[in-house]
Amino acid sequence: MQPLTFKQVNQADRWQVYQRLQELDIACECSINQPLKVDIHSPTAAIQLQSVIKQFTADRPALVEWLERCWHSEI
C-alpha cells in the first residue's frame, strides 16, 4: 500500500502528530524536512488519523463546532 503523505501539517506540529499516531499503533514515518507519511490499514485507523490531523490543522472555532456536534449526536 502506498503511504499517505501530509504536507498540510506544519513542521512544528509534525513530530507531535507522529508521536500521537505511534501511540495509536498507526504505521507512520517522520523524516527531517520531509512530509509525514502514514499507512492506513483499517477504517478505524482512517478515522483516528482524521481526528489527529484535524486537531493540528483546524482553527479553534472549527474544533469547538466539531466537539459540540459530537456532544449532541446520538449513537
C-alpha positions as CSV (number, residue, x, y, z in Angstrom):
1,M,0.0,0.0,0.0
2,Q,1.2,3.5,-0.9
3,P,1.6,5.6,2.3
4,L,-0.5,8.8,2.6
5,T,1.6,12.0,2.7
6,F,0.5,15.0,4.7
7,K,2.1,18.3,3.6
8,Q,-0.6,20.4,5.4
9,V,0.8,19.5,8.8
10,N,3.4,22.2,9.6
11,Q,6.9,21.3,10.5
12,A,6.5,22.4,14.2
13,D,3.4,20.1,14.7
14,R,4.6,17.1,12.6
15,W,6.6,15.5,15.5
16,Q,3.6,15.7,17.8
17,V,1.3,14.2,15.2
18,Y,3.8,11.4,14.6
19,Q,4.0,10.6,18.3
20,R,0.3,10.5,18.7
21,L,-0.1,8.2,15.7
22,Q,2.6,6.0,17.2
23,E,0.6,5.8,20.4
24,L,-2.4,4.7,18.4
25,D,-0.3,2.0,16.7
26,I,-0.7,3.6,13.3
27,A,2.3,3.0,11.0
28,C,3.9,6.3,10.1
29,E,7.2,7.8,9.2
30,C,8.6,11.3,10.1
31,S,11.9,12.3,8.5
32,I,13.6,15.7,8.7
33,N,12.4,18.2,6.1
34,Q,10.0,15.6,4.6
35,P,6.2,15.3,4.9
36,L,4.7,12.9,7.4
37,K,3.9,9.6,5.8
38,V,1.2,7.3,7.1
39,D,0.0,3.8,6.2
40,I,-3.7,3.2,6.9
41,H,-5.0,-0.4,7.0
42,S,-8.4,-0.1,8.6
43,P,-11.4,2.2,8.7
44,T,-10.8,2.8,12.4
45,A,-7.2,3.9,11.7
46,A,-8.5,6.3,9.0
47,I,-10.9,7.9,11.5
48,Q,-8.2,8.2,14.1
49,L,-5.9,9.7,11.6
50,Q,-8.5,12.2,10.5
51,S,-9.1,13.2,14.1
52,V,-5.4,13.7,14.9
53,I,-4.7,15.7,11.7
54,K,-7.8,17.9,12.4
55,Q,-6.5,18.7,15.9
56,F,-3.4,20.3,14.4
57,T,-4.8,21.8,11.2
58,A,-8.2,23.2,12.1
59,D,-8.7,26.6,13.7
60,R,-10.2,26.8,17.2
61,P,-13.8,27.7,16.1
62,A,-13.9,24.7,13.8
63,L,-12.7,22.4,16.6
64,V,-15.3,23.8,19.1
65,E,-18.0,23.3,16.5
66,W,-16.9,19.7,15.8
67,L,-16.8,19.0,19.6
68,E,-20.3,20.5,20.0
69,R,-21.6,18.2,17.2
70,C,-20.1,15.2,18.9
71,W,-21.6,16.0,22.2
72,H,-25.1,16.5,20.7
73,S,-25.0,13.5,18.3
74,E,-26.9,10.3,19.1
75,I,-25.3,6.9,18.6
